[in-house]
Amino acid sequence: MLIGCVVSDRVVSLLLTGDFAMLLNAGMSAKQALVYNCMSSLLCMLGMVFGVAVGNISSATSWIFALIAGLFLYVALVDMVPTSLLTRYFYDRLHNLLISCPVFFVLSIVYWDVLLETIRQDFQQTFPE
């Protein structure tokens, strides 16, 4: 009986918050929102199974990482950047600029790491032990 209470409480909380509520707010009927929410959950499970199956192939991991990085860049550049540029207030633009600072910081670390590795290899070739 306790398990039934926990499951029913969890189902109700999932239906009233999150994706279901967002779909209802977007104008879908409750039936449509429930169908789309269940379809999204099932596709998520299918994607997990596919990811685990493909993730065990060692030659595919570099392709998977490239695909995922491309998807993140696509979402950022197509959806988030135009929305952030539409702000009229200085503080909002400053906030968006400060959010992107860690990205530039990480890129600079990668650049310096590659540069130092190149210098180390050149040094070892010039002055072998």
C-alpha positions in Angstrom: 0.0 0.0 0.0 2.9 2.3 0.8 4.4 1.8 -2.7 1.0 2.7 -4.3 0.9 5.9 -2.3 4.4 6.9 -3.3 3.8 6.1 -6.9 0.5 8.0 -7.0 2.1 11.0 -5.3 5.0 11.0 -7.7 2.6 10.7 -10.8 0.5 13.6 -9.5 3.6 15.8 -8.9 4.9 15.0 -12.3 1.7 15.9 -14.0 1.3 19.2 -12.1 4.8 20.4 -12.6 7.4 20.3 -15.3 6.9 19.3 -18.9 3.2 18.5 -18.6 2.3 21.8 -17.1 4.4 23.6 -19.8 2.6 21.7 -22.6 -0.7 22.7 -21.0 0.4 26.3 -20.8 1.4 26.2 -24.5 -2.2 25.5 -25.4 -2.5 21.7 -25.7 -5.4 19.7 -24.3 -4.7 17.5 -21.3 -4.9 14.4 -23.4 -2.5 15.7 -26.0 -0.1 16.9 -23.3 -0.2 13.5 -21.6 0.4 11.6 -24.9 3.3 13.9 -25.9 4.8 13.6 -22.4 4.6 9.8 -22.5 6.0 9.7 -26.0 8.9 11.9 -24.8 9.6 9.6 -21.9 9.5 6.5 -24.1 11.9 8.1 -26.7 14.2 9.1 -23.8 14.4 5.5 -22.7 15.0 4.4 -26.3 17.8 6.9 -26.6 19.3 5.7 -23.4 19.3 2.1 -24.7 20.8 3.2 -28.0 23.4 5.3 -26.2 24.5 2.4 -24.0 24.7 0.1 -26.9 26.7 2.5 -29.1 28.8 3.7 -26.1 30.4 0.3 -25.8 31.9 0.6 -29.2 35.3 2.3 -28.7 35.6 3.6 -32.2 32.2 5.4 -32.0 32.9 7.5 -28.9 34.7 10.3 -30.7 31.8 10.5 -33.2 29.3 10.6 -30.3 31.2 13.4 -28.6 31.4 15.4 -31.8 27.6 14.9 -32.4 26.7 16.0 -28.9 29.0 19.0 -29.0 27.4 20.0 -32.3 23.9 19.7 -30.9 24.8 21.8 -27.9 26.3 24.5 -30.1 23.3 24.4 -32.4 20.9 24.9 -29.5 23.0 27.7 -28.1 23.5 29.6 -31.3 20.0 29.1 -32.8 17.8 29.4 -29.8 19.6 31.1 -26.9 21.7 33.7 -28.5 18.9 35.4 -30.5 16.7 35.5 -27.5 19.4 37.0 -25.3 20.1 39.7 -28.0 16.5 40.8 -27.9 16.9 42.2 -24.4 16.6 46.0 -24.1 18.2 46.5 -20.7 21.9 46.9 -20.1 21.9 44.6 -17.0 20.4 41.8 -19.0 23.1 42.0 -21.6 25.8 42.3 -18.9 24.3 39.2 -17.3 24.5 37.3 -20.6 28.1 38.4 -21.1 29.1 37.2 -17.7 27.4 33.9 -18.2 29.5 33.3 -21.3 32.8 34.2 -19.5 33.4 30.7 -18.3 33.2 29.4 -21.8 36.0 31.8 -22.9 38.0 30.8 -19.8 37.8 27.1 -20.6 38.8 27.8 -24.2 41.8 29.8 -23.1 42.9 26.9 -20.9 42.6 24.5 -23.8 44.6 26.9 -26.0 47.4 27.2 -23.5 47.5 23.5 -22.9 47.9 22.8 -26.6 50.5 25.5 -26.9 52.5 24.2 -23.9 52.3 20.7 -25.2 53.6 21.8 -28.6 56.5 23.7 -27.0 57.3 20.7 -24.9 57.5 18.4 -27.9 59.6 20.9 -29.9 62.0 21.2 -26.9 62.3 17.4 -26.7 63.0 17.1 -30.4 65.6 19.9 -30.3 67.3 18.7 -27.1 67.0 15.0 -26.9 68.2 13.3 -23.6 
